[in-house]
Amino acid sequence: MITRYTRPAMGRIWSEENKYRMWLEVEATASETLAEAGIVPHSAARAIRAYGDVDVERIQEIEAEVKHDVIAFTTAMAEKIGPESRWLHYGLTSTDVVDTAQALQIKAASGLIRQGILALAAALRLRALEFKHTPTIGRTHGIHAEPTTFGLKLLNWYAEVMRDLVRFEASAEDMRVGKLSGAVGTFGHLKPEHEEAICAKLGLRAAPVATQVIQRDRHAAYIATLAVLASTLDKIAVEIRHLQRTEVREAEEFFSEKQKGSSAMPHKRNPITAEQISGLARVMRSNAQAAFENVALWHERDISHSSVERIIFPDSTILADYLLAKTTSLIEKLLVYPQRMLKNLESTGGLIFSGQLLLDLTEAGMSREEAYRLVQKHAMDAWKKDLVFQEMVARDPAISSRLPDLEKTFDLRRQLSNVDAIFDRVLA
């Protein structure tokens, strides 16, 4: 991923140097565990831990000749370790190291992403409570529907982010596995208990069964979960983009004092952060498709998944980290205009209470079919002639005779009387 979207902590996890250091950690831990089992000399394990070090340029120089990254790595390590290096990589195949080390990188990346999800959830919760009883118009199909509150909008996002957290934690845990079972997963040179001990020291679980590789359904599920998370962030961003439209202007991104919106139009205040979130979410969703394609490999294992994962795992985790931070900042600094919300809510002259009027008329004895016909007639006239719906129905004796207290029908508080109960249900 380009530097523009890479936050430092996540970027370090996916650096070439850190990748090789994770490989070295797997190799050193394996040697130490095998030494405890009496398979590798203790002196060799100590030498590998003490003298093994990463020189990225040297590894790449060797790889340019041998065309194999793990061989280049072990050769470079041997140069530093000396004669004891003959015990390096003992009983292992390349993917034992690569897949297990990748699990360590993903584990570290997942920790940062989890922090980001929790930070966003906290911001949404705080602002949901802030605007808990701030009335705004609810929209369906982009058209005014019935009243809601801005707090409920934020609470809905909060609840979804918390579901994203549950899904993410499950997929991250599913990825917390290593394998050291050899070239075809049969433990031809080591034993299952060796694998389990090595993985435990690395903070991983051993994959119960594998071929030369850990099976890629796990990886597909993880990337897909990040794509779902990105879609949640996209959903939030799209709504804010709509709310910022000049005709709506119920909320907008923070606009700093020295910020410029357009090279040609000095008045512009554009939702650039929300648009960036929406754009990068598309990249994350496309990466999920690539992860799905990696599940099916030739005869249990080929290398077609490897090149793909060199891109999609760094990119998806880097983008998830970046987008979570961006969305959290967007929510924390969001400018909210309650008076504009109320003005928009009242702009149709009470049309948004047509559903309540329908119910009140049926409760008063009118058939639903007759009540619907009557209410819709007045509603359509109000739309076409730009009239005040509440005044129109008040003048209709067929309605006023049955509902002498029409103010109750058009009472905003009645519509929003269950807001506290919804908050209690979500935040309990």
N, C-alpha and C positions, 0 to 999 in steps of 0.2 A: 504494500500500500504506500502511496506517496506520502511524503513528510507532512504535507498540509493537513492530513487527517489522522496523524499518528501522535498519540500522547506518549510522553517519554517512558513511563513505567511499562506500558504495553509494548512499546517499540523495543525495549531492551529484551523482553521475553523472546521476541522473534528475530533477534539479531543473529547473524551467522556465528558470532563468537559464543553466544549463549547456547545455540543449538549444539555446537561441538562440546561445550562444557557439560551439557546434559548427557551427551553420548559418553563422555569421560566418566561422569558420575555413575552411569549404568555399568560401565566396564569395571570401574574400581570397586563398586559395591558387589558386583558378581564375583570378582577375584577374592575379596575378603570373605564372602560367604562360602565360596568353594574352599578357601583355606581352612575355615572352621570345620568343614566337612572332611578335611584331610586329602583333598583332591589337588589343590594348588599349594605350593610352598608358601609359608607365611612371609618369607623374605620377598617373594615375588609380589604378593599382595601389598606389602608395605612400600615396595619400590614403585608400583603402579600408582598408588595414592600419593606418594611423596614427590615423584619426578614427572608424572604425567602432567602436561600443560598444553594449552591451546595456542597454536600459531596459525591463524587463519590463512595468511599468505602462503605458508609452507604447505598446508593441506591442499590449497587450491593449485599450487604449483605441481604437486604430485598427481592430483586428480587430472590435470591437463594431459598427463602422460598415460596414466593407467585407466582412465575413463571409468572409475569406480570410486564413489565418494567414501564409502566405509573403508575400503582398502587404503585409500589415500590417508584417511584419518589414522588407521592403525599403524601405517608406515611412519607417519609423522610422530606418533606417540613412541614408537620403538626407538626412534632417533634420540628421544629425550630420556627414556627409561633405561636403555642399555640392555645387557644380556637377559635380565629377568623378564623382558618384554615377550619372551617366547610363551609366557603364560597368559599374556593379554588375549582377550577374546576367546578364551578356552571353552570349547564346547558350544559356542554360540554361532548363529548365522547373522548376517547383516541386519535383517529385519528385527531380530531379537533386540538389538540395540536401538534401531531407528524408531520402531513402534513404541517401545517402552519409554524412550527419551521424549518422544512426541507427547506421550501421555503426561509426562512431567510438565512440559510446556503448556499443554492445555489445562492442566490442573492450576497452574499459576495464573494463566489468562482468565480462567473461570472465576478465580478469587476476585480479580479486579472487576469483572463484569457483574458479579454478585453485589459488590459494593455499589456499583453504579445503579443497579436496579433498586436497591434499598434507598439510595439517595433520592432517586426520582419518586419513589413511592412516598417518601417522607415529605417531599415538596408538594406533591399532589394532595396528600392528606391535609397538610397545613392550610393550603389555599382553599380546599373544599370546605373546611370548617369556617374559614374567613368569609366565604360567600354562601354559606349554608342556606340562608333565607333571602338571598338576593334574587328577586323574580326576574325571569327572562322568558322569552317565547321559545317554546319547544317547536322544532321543525321536523316534518316528515316530507320526503321528496323535495326538500328545500323550501317548502311552503309552510307558512304559519299553521301550527296545529293547536296545541293547548299550552297553558302556562307550565313552566318548570322553574327550577332555580339554577343559577350558574354553579352553585355548590354541588348540585346533583350531577351536572356535566363533569365536573372535576372528580367527583366521587366515583363515577362510572369508569373514568380512566384509571383511577387508583385501584379499583377492584380488578381491572384487567391486568394491570402491571403486577399485582400480587399473584394472579394466575400464571403470568409469564414467569414469575420467580419460581413457583412450584415446578413448572415444566422444565425450566432451566436447571434447577438443582438436580432434578431426576436425570436429565440428559448428561450433565456434568459428572454425576456419580457413575453413570454407565460408562463414561469414558475414562474413569480412574482405574484402568487395568493395564497391566503389562504382560508380556509373554517372553519366555526364554526356553521355548520347547523345541528349538532346532529347526532344521531346514524344511521339514514337512509337518511339524507339530507333534512328533511322536516321541520326543525325549530320547533320541537315539544316543545322546552322549551325556546328558545330565538326567536328573530325576525330577519328578513333579515337586518333591519337597524342597529341592534346591530353588526352583522357580518361585515357590511360595515364600521362601525365606528372603530371597533377593527383593521381590516385590514389596514385601512387608517393610523392609528397611528403607525402601524408596517412598513409602507412603501410598503404595498402590495395592490393588488386589490382582491375583493371577487370573488371566482369562481361563475359564474352565476347559475350553477346548479351542484349538486354533489350527490353522495350516501353517504356512510360513509366515502368515500375517494375522494380526487381529482382524476379525471380520468387520467389514465396513458398514454394516447396518448401524452399528453404534455411531460411527462418524456421520452418517447421513442424518440420523436422528438429531445429533447435536447441532449440525449446521442448519437443519430445518427448524429447530427450536429457536436459533438465533434469527432466522428469517421471520418467524412468527413474532418475535420480540420487535424486530424492525418494523413489521407491519403495524404493531400497536403504536410505535413512535410516529409512523407515517400517518396513522389515523388521527392522532393528536394534532400533528402539524397541519393536516388538511383542514381540520375544523378551525384552527386558529387562522389559517389563511382566509377562510371564508368570513370569519368574524371581523377580520381586518379590512375587508372590502369597503370602499368608500360608502356604498349604499347601506352597509350594515353597521360597521365601526362600533361594535360592542366590546371589542378587546383588540389589542395589538401588541406586537413585539416592542420591547424597550428600544428606544432610538436615542443613542448617545448624543451629547452636545455637538461633537465635531463630526458626527457621521453624515455621509452624503447618500442620498437615495437614487440620484440619477445624474448623469453627466450633462443632460440637456434640460431637465425639469427640476428646478430647485425645491419645488413643493413636495416631491415624492418621499414617502415613507413606506418602503416595500418590505414584505415579510420574507426577507432573504434567508434567515435562519430556518424557518419552517420549510421553505422551498428546498434548502440544502438537505434537510432531514428526509423529505420525500424523495429527493433524487437518489441519495445514497442508500435508502431502503430498497430501491430497485436493484442495486448491485447485490445486496445481501440476499434478496430473493432469488436472483439468478444463480448465485453460488449454491443454493440448495439443490437446484437441478443438477449441477455438476456433481454434488455429493451423492445424489441418487444414482448417477451413472457409474459411480465407483464401486457400487455394491457387487455387481456381477463381474468376476474376474475369471480368466481362462484357467480351467483345471485347478481350482482352489486358489491359485495365485499367479498374477503377472505383475508387471510394473506400471501398468497404465494409470493406476490411481495415484502413484507417487508424484508425478509432475503436477497433477491437478491440486493435490493437497499442499504442495509448496506455495500455492497461490491462495486457495480458498480458506485455509485455516488462519494464516496470519491476517489476511484481508478481512475476513468475517469477524474475528475477535477484535481486531483493531477498530473496525467500523462500529461494532457494537459498543465498545468502550467510548469512542468519540461521540456517537449519536446519543448515548445515555447522558453524557455530560452536557451536550448541547441542549437536549430536551429539558433536562433539569434546570439549566440556566434560563431557558425560555419560560418555563413555568414560574420560577422564582421571581423573575423580573417582569412578568406579563402585566401590561397596563390594562386595567379593567374599568369599564364605564357603566356603572349601574343605571345612571339617568338615561343614557342612550338605550339601554336594554328595556327600561320601562316605557320609553317613548315608542320604541319599535313594537313592544307588546300591545300598546294602546292604539297603534296606528290604524288598525282595521275596525275601530269603533265597536269592539265587543264581539266581532265575528268568531273569535277563538272560544267563545262560550256556547257555541251552537250545540255541542254535544251535551253540555249540562242542561241547556234549555230543552233538548229532546227528551232527556231522562225525566226532567221535572214535569213536563207535560204528560208523559205516560204515567207517572206516579199520580198525577191529578185526574186520571181517568180517560185520557184521550188514547186512542189506539196508536201503536207505534207507527203504522203506515201513514195515518193522517198527520201525526205529529211531525214525522220526517218530511212529508210533502210540504207542510206549512212552514217549517223552519227553513227548509232548503230554498223555498220560493223567496223568502225575505233575504236569505244569505246571497242568492244569486243577484237579486236587485241591488243589494249593498255593494257587491263586487263591481257590477256593471256601471252603476251610477255614482259610485264613490260616496255612498250615504253612511250614516251612523246606524249600524245594525241594532244596537240597544234601543235607540229611539224609535226605530221602525216597528220593532216587535211590541214596544210599550203602547203604541197607538193601535195595535190590532186587538179588537175586542175578543176575538177567538182565543187569544193568548192571555190578555190581561184579566179576563173574567175568571180564568182558571188559576192564574198565578198573580194574585194581588201584590205579593212582595217580590217583585222582579229583581230587586237589589241583591237578594240572596242568590239568585241564579248567576248573577254577574260578579259575585264576590270572589276576588282573587285568593283570599285567605282560605276559602273553602276548598279550592282546587289544590292548595299546597299544604293541607292540614296533616299530611302523612310524611312530610319531609323528615322530621325527627326520627320516625320509625324506620325509615329507609337507612338513615345514617347509623342508627343503633344496630341494625341488622348487618351492615357491612363492616362496621368498626368494632363489633363485639369481640 
